[in-house]
């Protein structure tokens, strides 16, 4: 999205007799609406009004007897603002109309693009588009990763497509998903915690994943424990720890974690990948 130069119109809001306010009022193409039409949907407006909607970031400004009365009471220019509002429905961006009475001083003036608006449609639509694109990429990655076991066969074309899509986001995936070590073991650990069952390892229970990480991949232990907490798996682990082996193991490693023992130091090379795939963990990451 192009950078815009935007300022508040507060200096114009206090008096509709201000020459600047009058000039902006003319540029807004304010249209008079009778009270009986106030509840109608904006789709019923003329093509000329529609042009105003899109040129002002899909905002429309209406004047009426009610807005005149409100302006007099407020001592400033009040307008009925209607706007197109994007929202997600079944993964697609749809549009609905919103609106309210607004002080002209609360509107944004985009001088570079000669627009005036209250609701920033462009910003909200871009955020939703990013959200849908990110969700689609996460779903594609999970569809590839979750069913497969480490070291198993995989669709090379699918992996290359994922590598390219992530590369465009500045995130590098390994040439081979079966390459030993990180990030494969880290992904398996976090997906296992999220799903509540082993992912990537040929285990039957989540507690077996926990023992594997604590014994063979101590650098993943902080992230795994964090994931267990975020995904509410503590009781799950306790239920499967029938002999108390995990409890006794935890009693030994917890002081070492607290002392920042070097073997538990996490590998930060893949933080950007984990932050993208597991945003709920990134919000509460253990440092």
N, C-alpha and C positions, 0 to 999 in steps of 0.2 A: 504494500500500500504506500502511496506517495506521502511524503512528509507534508503536513499542513501547518500553516501558521494560524493559530486559533487564539482569540482573546475573549474575555467576558465583556458583555455590553452593559455593565453596571452603570456607567456614566450616562447612558441614554434612558435608563429605566424610570427615572423619577419624574420626568415631564414629557408628555407627548407633544409639547410645543417646541421642544428642542429641535433645531434644524437637522442635526444628525439623525435623531430618531425618526423625523418625518421622511428623510431620504431612505433610511433603512426600511421604514414601513412601506414605502412605494416599491422598493426592490424586492420585498417579500411576496408581492402579488397577493395581498390579502383579499380574500373573497367574502362578500357579505352573504350570510346564510340566515334564512328566516328561522324563528324558534321551532316551528313545526317540523323542520328537517334535521334538527340537531341530533336526533337519535339514529339517523340513517347511516348505513355503512358507507365508507368512503369510496367504495367501488362505484357508487352511483354518481360520482362527480364527473364533470366534463373532462374531455381530453386535455383542455387547457390547464385544468387543475392538476391532472395527472402529471403533466410536464413539470409543474411546480413541485410536486412531491419528489420526483427523481432528482431535480436540479438542486434541491435543498436536502440532500441525504435522506430522501424518502420521508421528509417531514412536510406537513401541510399546516398552514396557519389560517384560521377563520376569525372573522369579525362579525359581531352581532350586537343586538341591543344589550344582551347580557354581558358581553365583554366590554361594551362602552360603560355600562354601570359599574362593572368591576374596576375598570381603569380609573374612573372618577373616585371611587372609594379608596383605591390604593394610592392614588396620586401618581400613577405611572402607567405605562402602556401594558395592558393585559390582553392576551390573545388565547383563543382556543387552539391548542396544538394537537394535531393527530399525526401519528407516525406508523409506518410499517415496522413490525417487530418480528425478527427471525426467531424460530425455535426448532428444536429437533423433534421429529416424529418418525419412529421406526428407522432411525439412522439417516433420515433425509431432512434437509433444511426447508421448513415451510414458513409461511408468513401469516401473521394476524395483525389486526389493527389495535393500537393503544392510543391513549390520549388523555389530556387534562388541561385545565386552565393554567396558564403559565405567565409569569412576569417576563417581559422582554429582556430584562437584565440578566435572567438566568440562562439565556440562550447563547450558543456558541457562534461566533462569527469567524468563518474561514475566509479570510480576505484573499488568499492566494487562489482559491477555487471559486470565489464569489458565491459562498453558500452561507445560509443561516439555519441553524437547527437546534432543537432541544435534545432529541434522542439521537445518539450516534449509531445509526444503522450499520455503517461500514465497519466500525470497530466490533460490534456484536456479531455481525455475520462472519467476519474473519475469524473471530474466536471460535465460533461454532464449526466453521469449516476445518480449522486446525484440529478441533476436538474429534470430528468425524474421521479425518485422515489418520490421526494418531490411533483412534480406536480400531480402525480397519487394519492398520499395520500390526498392532498388538494381537488382534485376532488371527491374522495370517501367520504370525510367528508362533503363537500357541498351537495352532492347528498343525504346524510342522513339528514342534518340539514335544508336545505332551504325549502323543501315542508311541513315540519311538524309545527304544532302549539305547543307552550309551554303547557305542561300538556297532550298533545295528545298521542295516542298509538304510539309505535315504534317497530321496529324489534330488539329484544334483541340480536340475534346472530350477526347482523350487528354492533350493538353498542359494543359488546364485542370484535369483530374483530378490530374495530377502537381503542378501549382502549389498546389492545395488541400492535398494530402497533405504537401508540404514546408512549406507555411505553418504547418500544425499542429505541425510540429517547430521552428518559429522560423526557417526558412530561406526566403528570398524568391527566387523565380525570376522572370525577366523576363516581361512580357506576351507577348512574341513570341520564340520560340527563334532566329529568324533575325535578331534585332536585332544590328547590327554591334558588333564589339568583345567585351569580356568580358561574361559568362563563356564565350560560345560558343567563342572561339579557345582559351581555356585548356582547356576540356573536350576539344576536338579534339586538342590537343597531348598531353594526358595519356592519353587513350584510344588515340591512335596509338602512343605509347610502350608502353603495356600490350599492345595487340593485335599489335604488330610490323608494322603496315602503316598507310597513311594512313586516318584517320577524319575525315570532314567536309570534307576537301579533295579535289579531283579530281586527286590525284597517283597515281603508280604505286608509288613507293618511299618508305620511311621517311626516307631521306637527304634527299629533297625537302622533307619536312616540317621537318627540321632546318634546312635553308637558309632556308625561309620564316620560321621563328621567329627565327633569328639576324638576318636582314635586315629583317624587317618588324614583328616583335613582340619586341623585346629584353626587355621587362618579363616575358615568359614564359620566358626562357631558363633562369633558375635552376631553375624548377619542372620544365621539360622535361628538363634535364640530370639532375636528381635522379631523375626517373621512369625515365630510361634506365638509371641505375645500379641502382635497386631492381628493375627488371624484367629486368636482365641483357641490355641491348640494345647494349652497347658494341661487341662483336664484330660484331654485325649492321651497325652504322653503319660500322665500318672496312671491312667486306666490300663495302658499296655505295659507299664513297668511293674508287672506282678511280683517279681523277685527283688525289686528295689535296686537293681544294678545301676540304673540311670541316676537314681537319687544319690547313691554313694559316689558315683562318678562326678556328679554336679558338686558335691561337697568338696571334692578335691580341686576341680578346675576353677571354681568361683573365686577363691583367693588369688589365683594366678591371673585371672581376668582383671580383677581389681588392681593388681600390681602392674598391669600392662606388660605381662611377660611376653617377650619377643615372638614366641611361637604362635601366639594368638593375634598377631598384628595382621589386620585385613589387607588384602590386595586392592588398592584403590583404582587400578587401571580400568576397571569396568563399571565405575560408578555411573557414568552417563547411560550405559546400557541398562543397568538395573533401575535407575531413576525413571527411564522411559517405560520399561516393561512393568514395573511395580511402583507406580506413583504413590500408592498408599503407604509404601515403606519409605519412600524418599521423604515424605512429609514428616516422618518421625525417625529419621535415620540415627542410628547409634554412631557417634563419632569416636 
